[in-house]
Amino acid sequence: MTDAAVRPTFAAALRFWLLLGCISFGGPAGQIAIMHTELVDRRRWVDEGAFTRALDVCMLLPGPEAMQLATWIGWRLHGLRGGLLAGALFVLPASLLLAGLSWMYFAGQAIPAVGGIVFGLQAAVLGLLAAALERLGRRVLKTATSRLLAVGSLLAVAVLHVPFPWVMLAAAVIGWWVGRRRNHDALPSSHSPTPSIARTLGVFAAMATLWLAPLAAVAVWLGRDSTSFAVGAFLSRASLLTFGGAYAVLPYVADHAVHAYGWLSTDRMMAGLALAETTPGPLLLVLEYVGFAAGWTHPDLPSTTGSALLAAAVAVWASFLPSLVLVLTLAPWVDRVGRWRAAAAALSGITAAVVGVIAQLALWFGATLLTRVDVAHAVVAVVLAAGVFIGTRRGVAVYALVPACGVVGMLVDMALR
């Protein structure tokens, strides 16, 4: 922080993190921009250098980087309780909203209007995928190596069906190797005191226990063969692979949730991504919807809704606690890790590969959407997707574009019936 005098009270920080959780639309870029404007420029709770280094480290870690950045700033301001508060409030408002939307979708599928709304939302997601692909590709694919990694990852996932974790690992190794060959300069040194290794290990043990104990309790309560425990175990593994955000890991999750576990259909998976785009918070909350769908279709409890909400809660816990574990364990080391060039080189390889993975997701999503509707609906979907693509490039807010597409989809669907 630039000055100890501007350190906020815990109550003031609580109010800000709650507000951020309610208004954090626009994906990670928008969320990070809000935090920079509010916390660096206006409130001066953290200085520019610390903010940038922390963001660099969060981008190296699996999980939603904006949530991780908020968690680190919360830790910097008020220690462990501040980090836990910031991370939890970043997710909680949107998770409550998505739980309600998920229930409305599953309980109201017999209502004709619901199908039209979801169709419009899916068309909007296609446009958002195209915009994300164009934006990330323009920023990342600046060298021949990065372009080859993007094409290679697309072919590996789409044609050769190489598991997503192996694609990311190979990209990290290639990125590290290329970066190592290009730059042999010594690493810049950090003048901050060396954090306590013993304290770091203690925090890791405590946070890992916080993450795993509830999952173990679910296993004892409902059994290891229960849906809720399966959701927790699978999404805990998936959350450790979320380099590049939810778009990158979604094909991996969708393949397992649809084909391996049978929790939901392809159509419902696409609907879940569309619903998650309408909420604030990280897009990784789509994994909450996957948990809700699993509990709805394979209930552990007498109440279908109760089972779905339980599995959704387990999904949120399993998806986001690993991020809190990593960030709060590494929090004292951020200044040193932020200067680690080898890690940055590995991240560059992963980011290039993520472009190819997102391209594969966009192709799959578009083909699935357009081949499951008639020609008139397909034309409308392309027009809506193009409108969203152009709108995002011109700065129109996502939280305005996506619901508007839902309304248009409903009206068009009613007109074409």
C-alpha positions as CSV (number, residue, x, y, z in Angstrom):
1,M,0.0,0.0,0.0
2,T,1.2,3.5,-0.7
3,D,0.4,4.8,2.9
4,A,-0.7,3.0,6.0
5,A,-3.1,5.9,6.6
6,V,-5.3,4.8,3.7
7,R,-5.8,1.2,5.0
8,P,-9.5,0.7,5.2
9,T,-11.4,-0.6,8.2
10,F,-12.6,-4.2,8.0
11,A,-16.2,-3.0,7.7
12,A,-15.3,-0.7,4.8
13,A,-13.5,-3.6,3.0
14,L,-16.5,-5.8,3.7
15,R,-18.9,-3.3,2.0
16,F,-16.6,-3.0,-1.0
17,W,-16.1,-6.7,-1.5
18,L,-19.9,-7.3,-1.3
19,L,-20.5,-4.5,-3.8
20,L,-17.9,-5.9,-6.1
21,G,-19.5,-9.4,-6.0
22,C,-22.8,-7.8,-7.1
23,I,-21.5,-5.7,-10.0
24,S,-18.6,-7.7,-11.3
25,F,-20.0,-8.2,-14.8
26,G,-17.8,-8.1,-17.9
27,G,-15.6,-11.2,-17.3
28,P,-12.1,-11.0,-15.9
29,A,-11.0,-8.0,-17.9
30,G,-14.0,-6.0,-16.6
31,Q,-13.6,-7.2,-13.0
32,I,-9.9,-6.4,-12.9
33,A,-10.6,-3.0,-14.4
34,I,-13.1,-2.2,-11.7
35,M,-10.6,-3.3,-9.0
36,H,-7.8,-1.2,-10.5
37,T,-10.0,1.9,-10.8
38,E,-11.5,1.6,-7.3
39,L,-8.6,0.2,-5.3
40,V,-5.5,1.7,-7.0
41,D,-6.7,4.9,-8.5
42,R,-9.6,6.1,-6.3
43,R,-9.3,4.5,-2.8
44,R,-5.5,3.9,-2.9
45,W,-5.7,0.8,-0.8
46,V,-3.0,-0.9,-2.9
47,D,-0.2,0.6,-5.1
48,E,0.3,0.0,-8.8
49,G,3.4,-2.2,-8.6
50,A,1.9,-4.5,-6.0
51,F,-1.4,-4.8,-8.0
52,T,0.5,-5.6,-11.2
53,R,2.8,-8.2,-9.6
54,A,-0.2,-9.9,-7.9
55,L,-2.1,-10.0,-11.1
56,D,0.9,-11.6,-12.9
57,V,1.0,-14.3,-10.2
58,C,-2.7,-14.9,-10.3
59,M,-2.5,-15.4,-14.1
60,L,0.0,-18.2,-13.5
61,L,-2.4,-20.1,-11.2
62,P,-5.3,-22.2,-12.2
63,G,-8.6,-20.6,-11.4
64,P,-10.3,-17.3,-12.0
65,E,-7.6,-14.7,-11.9
66,A,-9.9,-11.8,-10.9
67,M,-11.2,-13.7,-7.9
68,Q,-7.7,-14.6,-6.9
69,L,-6.6,-11.0,-7.2
70,A,-9.4,-9.9,-5.0
71,T,-8.4,-12.6,-2.5
72,W,-4.8,-11.4,-2.4
73,I,-5.8,-7.8,-2.0
74,G,-8.1,-8.8,0.8
75,W,-5.2,-10.7,2.5
76,R,-2.9,-7.7,2.0
77,L,-5.4,-5.4,3.8
78,H,-6.6,-7.6,6.6
79,G,-4.7,-10.9,6.6
80,L,-6.2,-14.4,6.3
81,R,-9.7,-13.3,7.3
82,G,-9.6,-10.5,4.8
83,G,-8.6,-12.8,2.0
84,L,-11.3,-15.3,2.8
85,L,-13.9,-12.6,3.0
86,A,-12.8,-11.1,-0.4
87,G,-12.8,-14.4,-2.2
88,A,-16.1,-15.6,-0.7
89,L,-18.0,-12.4,-1.5
90,F,-16.6,-12.3,-5.0
91,V,-18.5,-15.5,-5.7
92,L,-21.4,-15.6,-3.3
93,P,-23.9,-13.1,-4.8
94,A,-23.6,-14.6,-8.3
95,S,-23.7,-18.2,-7.0
96,L,-27.1,-17.5,-5.2
97,L,-28.4,-15.9,-8.4
98,L,-27.3,-18.8,-10.6
99,A,-28.9,-21.3,-8.2
100,G,-32.2,-19.5,-8.7
101,L,-31.7,-19.4,-12.5
102,S,-30.8,-23.1,-12.6
103,W,-34.0,-24.0,-10.6
104,M,-36.1,-21.9,-12.9
105,Y,-34.6,-23.6,-16.0
106,F,-35.0,-27.2,-14.8
107,A,-38.4,-26.6,-13.2
108,G,-39.8,-24.6,-16.1
109,Q,-38.7,-26.5,-19.1
110,A,-42.3,-27.3,-20.0
111,I,-43.0,-23.6,-20.4
112,P,-42.6,-22.7,-24.1
113,A,-41.1,-19.3,-23.3
114,V,-38.2,-20.9,-21.5
115,G,-36.9,-22.6,-24.6
116,G,-36.9,-19.4,-26.6
117,I,-35.1,-17.5,-23.9
118,V,-32.4,-20.2,-23.6
119,F,-32.1,-20.2,-27.4
120,G,-31.4,-16.5,-27.4
121,L,-28.9,-16.8,-24.6
122,Q,-27.1,-19.6,-26.4
123,A,-26.8,-17.4,-29.5
124,A,-25.3,-14.7,-27.3
125,V,-22.8,-17.1,-25.9
126,L,-21.7,-18.0,-29.4
127,G,-21.0,-14.3,-30.0
128,L,-19.1,-14.0,-26.7
129,L,-17.0,-17.0,-27.6
130,A,-16.1,-15.5,-30.9
131,A,-15.3,-12.1,-29.2
132,A,-13.1,-13.8,-26.5
133,L,-11.3,-15.8,-29.2
134,E,-10.6,-12.7,-31.3
135,R,-9.5,-10.6,-28.3
136,L,-7.2,-13.2,-26.8
137,G,-5.8,-14.2,-30.2
138,R,-4.9,-10.6,-31.0
139,R,-3.2,-10.2,-27.7
140,V,-1.4,-13.5,-27.5
141,L,-0.6,-14.9,-31.0
142,K,2.3,-12.5,-31.8
143,T,5.0,-15.1,-32.6
144,A,5.3,-18.1,-34.8
145,T,5.6,-20.4,-31.8
146,S,2.4,-19.1,-30.2
147,R,0.5,-19.5,-33.4
148,L,1.8,-23.1,-33.8
149,L,0.8,-23.8,-30.2
150,A,-2.7,-22.5,-30.8
151,V,-3.2,-24.6,-33.9
152,G,-1.5,-27.6,-32.3
153,S,-3.8,-27.5,-29.3
154,L,-6.9,-27.1,-31.5
155,L,-5.9,-30.2,-33.5
156,A,-4.9,-32.2,-30.4
157,V,-8.2,-31.6,-28.7
158,A,-10.6,-31.6,-31.7
159,V,-9.0,-34.3,-33.9
160,L,-6.7,-36.4,-31.8
161,H,-8.8,-36.2,-28.6
162,V,-5.8,-35.7,-26.4
163,P,-6.9,-35.1,-22.8
164,F,-7.0,-31.4,-21.9
165,P,-4.5,-31.7,-19.0
166,W,-1.8,-33.2,-21.3
167,V,-2.3,-30.4,-23.8
168,M,-1.8,-27.8,-21.1
169,L,1.3,-29.6,-19.7
170,A,2.9,-29.9,-23.1
171,A,2.2,-26.2,-23.8
172,A,3.7,-25.1,-20.5
173,V,6.9,-27.2,-21.2
174,I,7.2,-25.7,-24.7
175,G,6.6,-22.2,-23.5
176,W,9.2,-22.6,-20.8
177,W,11.8,-24.1,-23.2
178,V,11.3,-21.4,-25.8
179,G,11.5,-18.7,-23.1
180,R,14.6,-20.3,-21.6
181,R,16.4,-20.3,-24.9
182,R,15.5,-16.7,-25.7
183,N,16.5,-15.1,-22.4
184,H,19.4,-16.1,-20.3
185,D,19.5,-12.9,-18.2
186,A,19.5,-13.2,-14.4
187,L,16.2,-12.9,-12.6
188,P,15.6,-9.5,-11.0
189,S,16.0,-9.7,-7.3
190,S,13.3,-8.9,-4.7
191,H,14.3,-6.8,-1.7
192,S,11.3,-7.9,0.4
193,P,12.0,-10.1,3.4
194,T,11.9,-13.9,2.8
195,P,8.5,-15.2,4.1
196,S,8.4,-17.9,6.7
197,I,8.4,-21.4,5.1
198,A,6.9,-22.9,8.2
199,R,4.1,-20.4,8.3
200,T,3.4,-21.0,4.6
201,L,3.2,-24.7,5.2
202,G,0.9,-24.1,8.1
203,V,-1.5,-21.9,6.1
204,F,-1.5,-24.5,3.3
205,A,-2.4,-27.3,5.7
206,A,-5.2,-25.3,7.3
207,M,-6.6,-24.2,3.9
208,A,-6.3,-27.7,2.4
209,T,-8.2,-29.0,5.4
210,L,-10.9,-26.4,5.0
211,W,-11.2,-27.4,1.3
212,L,-11.3,-31.2,1.8
213,A,-13.1,-31.7,5.1
214,P,-16.6,-30.8,3.8
215,L,-16.1,-33.2,0.9
216,A,-15.1,-35.9,3.3
217,A,-18.2,-35.2,5.3
218,V,-20.3,-35.6,2.2
219,A,-18.7,-39.0,1.6
220,V,-19.4,-40.1,5.2
221,W,-23.0,-38.8,5.1
222,L,-24.1,-39.9,1.6
223,G,-21.4,-42.4,0.6
224,R,-18.6,-42.3,-1.9
225,D,-20.9,-43.5,-4.6
226,S,-23.3,-40.5,-4.1
227,T,-23.8,-37.8,-6.8
228,S,-22.7,-35.0,-4.5
229,F,-19.4,-36.6,-3.6
230,A,-18.8,-37.5,-7.3
231,V,-19.4,-33.8,-8.2
232,G,-17.0,-32.6,-5.5
233,A,-14.3,-35.1,-6.4
234,F,-14.5,-34.4,-10.2
235,L,-14.8,-30.6,-9.9
236,S,-11.9,-30.4,-7.4
237,R,-9.7,-32.0,-10.1
238,A,-11.1,-29.9,-12.9
239,S,-10.6,-26.7,-10.9
240,L,-6.8,-27.4,-10.8
241,L,-6.8,-27.3,-14.6
242,T,-8.6,-24.0,-15.2
243,F,-5.6,-22.2,-16.8
244,G,-7.0,-19.6,-19.1
245,G,-10.4,-19.4,-17.5
246,A,-13.7,-21.3,-17.7
247,Y,-13.8,-21.3,-21.6
248,A,-10.6,-23.3,-21.6
249,V,-11.7,-26.1,-19.2
250,L,-15.3,-26.2,-20.3
251,P,-14.8,-28.8,-23.1
252,Y,-13.1,-31.1,-20.6
253,V,-15.9,-30.7,-18.0
254,A,-18.7,-31.0,-20.6
255,D,-17.3,-34.2,-22.0
256,H,-17.1,-35.8,-18.6
257,A,-20.4,-34.4,-17.3
258,V,-22.3,-35.4,-20.4
259,H,-20.7,-38.6,-21.5
260,A,-18.8,-40.1,-18.5
261,Y,-21.2,-39.3,-15.7
262,G,-24.5,-38.7,-17.6
263,W,-25.4,-35.8,-15.4
264,L,-26.9,-33.7,-18.2
265,S,-27.4,-33.6,-22.0
266,T,-25.4,-31.5,-24.4
267,D,-28.4,-29.1,-24.8
268,R,-28.6,-28.6,-21.0
269,M,-24.8,-28.1,-20.9
270,M,-25.1,-25.3,-23.5
271,A,-28.0,-23.8,-21.6
272,G,-25.9,-23.7,-18.4
273,L,-23.1,-21.7,-20.1
274,A,-25.7,-19.3,-21.4
275,L,-27.2,-18.9,-17.9
276,A,-23.8,-18.4,-16.3
277,E,-23.1,-15.6,-18.7
278,T,-26.1,-13.6,-17.3
279,T,-24.6,-13.4,-13.8
280,P,-21.8,-11.3,-12.2
281,G,-18.8,-13.1,-10.8
282,P,-16.4,-15.5,-12.6
283,L,-17.7,-17.6,-15.5
284,L,-16.3,-20.6,-13.7
285,L,-19.7,-20.6,-11.8
286,V,-20.9,-22.6,-14.8
287,L,-19.6,-25.5,-12.7
288,E,-22.2,-24.8,-10.1
289,Y,-24.8,-25.3,-12.8
290,V,-23.2,-28.6,-13.6
291,G,-23.5,-29.6,-10.0
292,F,-27.2,-28.5,-9.9
293,A,-27.9,-30.6,-13.0
294,A,-26.2,-33.6,-11.5
295,G,-28.2,-33.4,-8.3
296,W,-31.5,-32.8,-10.2
297,T,-31.1,-35.8,-12.5
298,H,-29.4,-38.2,-10.0
299,P,-30.8,-37.1,-6.6
300,D,-29.2,-38.2,-3.3
301,L,-32.1,-36.9,-1.2
302,P,-35.9,-37.4,-1.3
303,S,-36.3,-33.8,-2.5
304,T,-35.1,-33.3,-6.1
305,T,-34.7,-29.6,-5.5
306,G,-32.8,-30.2,-2.2
307,S,-30.5,-32.7,-3.9
308,A,-29.8,-30.2,-6.8
309,L,-29.0,-27.4,-4.3
310,L,-26.8,-29.6,-2.3
311,A,-24.8,-30.7,-5.3
312,A,-24.6,-27.1,-6.5
313,A,-23.2,-26.0,-3.1
314,V,-20.7,-28.8,-3.3
315,A,-19.7,-27.8,-6.8
316,V,-19.1,-24.2,-5.8
317,W,-17.0,-25.4,-2.8
318,A,-15.0,-27.8,-4.9
319,S,-14.5,-25.3,-7.8
320,F,-13.3,-22.3,-5.8
321,L,-11.7,-23.5,-2.6
322,P,-8.6,-24.7,-4.5
323,S,-8.1,-21.1,-5.7
324,L,-8.3,-19.8,-2.1
325,V,-5.8,-22.5,-1.0
326,L,-3.3,-21.5,-3.7
327,V,-3.6,-17.7,-3.3
328,L,-3.6,-17.5,0.5
329,T,-0.7,-20.0,0.6
330,L,1.4,-18.0,-1.9
331,A,0.2,-14.6,-0.7
332,P,3.5,-13.7,1.2
333,W,5.5,-14.9,-1.8
334,V,3.7,-12.8,-4.5
335,D,6.5,-10.3,-4.9
336,R,9.1,-13.0,-5.5
337,V,6.9,-15.2,-7.7
338,G,5.9,-12.2,-9.8
339,R,9.5,-11.8,-10.9
340,W,9.9,-15.5,-11.9
341,R,10.6,-15.5,-15.6
342,A,10.4,-19.2,-16.0
343,A,6.9,-19.3,-14.7
344,A,6.0,-16.4,-17.0
345,A,7.4,-18.3,-20.0
346,A,5.4,-21.4,-19.1
347,L,2.3,-19.3,-18.8
348,S,2.9,-17.8,-22.3
349,G,2.8,-21.3,-23.7
350,I,-0.4,-22.2,-21.8
351,T,-2.1,-19.0,-22.9
352,A,-1.3,-19.7,-26.6
353,A,-2.7,-23.2,-26.3
354,V,-5.8,-21.9,-24.6
355,V,-6.6,-19.9,-27.8
356,G,-6.8,-23.2,-29.7
357,V,-8.9,-24.8,-27.0
358,I,-11.4,-21.8,-27.0
359,A,-11.5,-22.1,-30.8
360,Q,-12.4,-25.8,-30.5
361,L,-15.1,-24.9,-27.9
362,A,-16.5,-22.2,-30.3
363,L,-16.7,-24.6,-33.2
364,W,-18.4,-27.3,-31.1
365,F,-20.8,-24.8,-29.6
366,G,-21.7,-23.2,-32.9
367,A,-22.1,-26.5,-34.7
368,T,-24.3,-28.0,-32.0
369,L,-26.5,-24.9,-31.8
370,L,-27.0,-24.4,-35.5
371,T,-27.6,-28.1,-36.4
372,R,-30.3,-28.6,-33.8
373,V,-32.6,-25.9,-35.0
374,D,-34.4,-25.2,-38.3
375,V,-33.1,-22.8,-40.9
376,A,-35.0,-19.8,-39.6
377,H,-33.8,-20.2,-36.0
378,A,-30.2,-20.8,-37.3
379,V,-30.3,-17.5,-39.2
380,V,-31.6,-15.7,-36.1
381,A,-28.9,-17.3,-34.0
382,V,-26.1,-16.1,-36.4
383,V,-27.6,-12.6,-36.4
384,L,-27.7,-12.5,-32.6
385,A,-24.2,-13.9,-32.3
386,A,-22.9,-11.3,-34.8
387,G,-24.7,-8.6,-32.9
388,V,-23.1,-9.6,-29.6
389,F,-19.7,-9.9,-31.2
390,I,-19.9,-6.4,-32.6
391,G,-21.5,-5.0,-29.4
392,T,-18.7,-6.3,-27.2
393,R,-16.0,-4.8,-29.5
394,R,-17.8,-1.5,-29.3
395,G,-17.9,-1.6,-25.5
396,V,-21.6,-2.5,-24.9
397,A,-22.0,-4.1,-21.5
398,V,-22.3,-7.9,-21.5
399,Y,-25.0,-7.8,-18.9
400,A,-27.1,-5.7,-21.3
401,L,-26.4,-7.8,-24.4
402,V,-27.0,-11.2,-23.0
403,P,-30.5,-10.6,-21.5
404,A,-31.5,-8.7,-24.6
405,C,-30.7,-11.8,-26.7
406,G,-32.8,-13.9,-24.4
407,V,-35.8,-11.6,-24.9
408,V,-35.3,-11.6,-28.7
409,G,-34.9,-15.4,-28.7
410,M,-38.2,-15.7,-26.8
411,L,-40.1,-13.4,-29.2
412,V,-38.6,-15.1,-32.3
413,D,-39.4,-18.5,-31.0
414,M,-43.0,-17.6,-30.3
415,A,-43.4,-16.1,-33.8
416,L,-41.9,-19.1,-35.5
417,R,-44.0,-21.7,-33.7
